[in-house]
């Protein structure tokens, strides 16, 4: 099994408004492989950020207890 972020299961978490319009924050679940559970959190955060950027998303926060991440789209 490999680590995966389930972008297909994303939901709108919150909406904020500013002068340029509205920006949505999305939430999606993720799953870690056995190997990735041994890595430090800062390294996992970096890898998640890189994976999300490949799909035009920007990591905001990860919740390790609930195995979810918050992100915005470009």
C-alpha positions, 0 to 999 in steps of 0.5 A, a space after each residue: 500500500 502506498 500513501 494517498 491523498 483522496 482528492 476525489 473525496 474533497 469537500 468544501 470546508 469553509 469559504 472566506 471573502 475578500 476584495 478579489 472574491 471568495 476563496 474556498 478551503 477544501 478538506 480531503 482524507 489521506 492514508 499513509 503507508 507503513 513506511 511513511 508512518 515512520 517519517 517525521 511530520 515535517 517531511 510528510 508535510 513537505 511531501 504532501 505539499 509537493 503532491 498537492 502542488 502537482 494538482 494546483 492546490 496549496 496545503 494549509 494544514 494537516 490534521 494527523 489525528 483525523 487523517 485529513 488535510 486542508 488546502 486551497 486551489 489556485 
